Amino acid sequence: MNNFHYSPPKNAPKTSEELIEDLQLVIKNLNSDKLSQKLYAVNGKYDCSTYIRHFGSWNNALLKAGIKLSNIINYSDENLFENILNIWQQKGSQPTRRDMNTSISEISSSAYRRRFNSWTTAIKEFVEYANVKETSIIAIEVTQIAGTKSSRDPSLRLRFQVLKRDNFSCVQCGASPAKNQKVILHIDHIKPWSKGGKTEISNLQTLCQDCNLGKSNIFL
């Protein structure tokens, strides 16, 4: 007689006991008394969204497992939007809620849910914010009057507009992190800032790290 052992599929519904047990195991292995979604995403067995669906929220799951809640950080909209853009630039495509709970994000999805109620609303608010045209002419006039140069680093809005215009791809070789995760994108001054190049959209371009390092400070 053959012994038959049933193994449930990996995507089978998890019981509360299984979910809680893994939370407790992870926090024990980390030798900590607090556990964030970001840490669990790297070290845990299940997806953080499974806990949110099952228990109603991540904090509820922690409480059920007898784990202390982390101190809640109230991030500014600028902090939240900057994190979205950093991930968008790193991926070469629009971030997902799941991305917020991985190692590429500095802020977990729960912070966006607290501020915007949903990830969809957070992305919508970010796009609306980033698409607002800046008053670059006024800024240039002010710096000319003051006799100083404009800032070397483009603002969040300007970075997004340059990346979007260039399809989140290197304008020289076409490389994009959406096609190759090893590609790193930079925002580059066409006429170098050190040689009087302005930090405005007409003088900015998207280059991959290899093309940017090869370009150095040469202006053609």
Buried (B, 14 or more C-beta within 10 A) or exposed (E): EEEEEEEEEEEEEBEEEEBBBBBBBBBEEBEEEEBBBBBBBEBBBBBBBBBBEBBEEBBEBBEBBEBEEBEEEEBEEEBBBBBBBBBBBBBBBBBBBBBBBBEBBBBBBBBBBEBBEEBEEBBEBBBEBBEEEBEBEEBBEEBEEEEEBBEEEBBBBBBBBBBBEBEBBBBBEEBBBBEEEEBBBBBBBBEBBEEEBBBBBEBBBBBBBBBBEEBEEEEE
